[in-house]
Amino acid sequence: MVGNMRNRSRMVPKFVAFFLVAIQLQMQAAVCSSSLHQPLTPALYAFGDSLLDSGNNNVLPTLAKGNYLPYGDDFPKGVTGRFTNGRTAADFLAEFLGLPYPPPFLSFRTSGVITGLNFASGACGILPETGTAMGKCLNLDDQVRLFESAALHDLPRLFKSSDELSSYLAKSIFAFAIGSNDYLGNYLNPVLYSTSKTYGPQPFAKLLVASLSRQLERLYNAGARKFVVFEIGPIGCIPTIAKQPNHDGVCDGGPNLLVSYFNQMLQPMLQNMTSSLAGSMFVLGRANGLGYDAVINPSRYGLTDSRNPCCTTWGNGTLTCIPLFTPCLDVDKRFFWDGYHPTEVVNSILASLCFNDTKVCSPVNIQDLVQI
């Protein structure tokens, strides 16, 4: 398994240090662009889990919340409900596109926002039962249904004609990062969920991909045309799993193998949807190989620690941040913020490479996607 992951990591550009410099330049350019020029796309809509959640879980009855310090320690507005120290990958994509950060839908549903919204919800997943042990969250069906409602009832009031609305939706970007909780909080949790007893690893991956495909098609039917769907990352490398003693090496190869089945099925599914749905483009975000390479070879990415969380967590470095504890001083050199989530700098690397590089986001990068 490790050999297979290493082969995939070769897809990552060798001269990553160049991109670390480019990220800073591009972020500065994006800020200027948003104030001086038209954005590259009308809107960015984000769907997913805690990797992208910008505050939806704040207003939901769930234990999965990031609305306290040290979460948001490096975010300009402080604590927002983001499950990291600063910006998410969706925030960086918005900057690169010249857009404001897409606000959480549950807090802004009546504000008339047309530059995008964030429907992502921590702890949730593709399957409706995922995350329910923690409380209420927005599963992918919920998120798509909320967008469908907004597209049907809210957005038409903001445009002069149905043709103008259709053009707006067709040019907007729809970004997804979801699926890891269907493994971490569902399939790998047999005490609370029966999925691992019902499905083998490959049938379960097929179930997830088929369900994801149906949700993507619903969004297409609602007017979306440009999609960016990120792979599930190497969950066997995150501290909540990697710090457990029942495996050898930096990462646990078992969970990584499980999500590899999903990722292997994801690419042909997206290719098929692009071919079968007229006018669509489904872009694959290769987050798995990139994430694995950054964990195994952190120095390539300007990182010095890819094993330990920056904040002080419950469970001896394996869970969420303990409230109000001071985080590490070298957060810009760390891969992990807590036991589950990457730091802002890792989010920036993923977003920048996806925006610029067809080896990370393919068949086109986001910079080219907006031109289609």
Beta strands, then each sheet from edge to edge (+ up, - down):
strand 1: 44-48
strand 2: 173-177
strand 3: 226-230
strand 4: 281-285
strand 5: 361-362
sheet 1: 1+ 2+ 3+ 4+ 5-
end
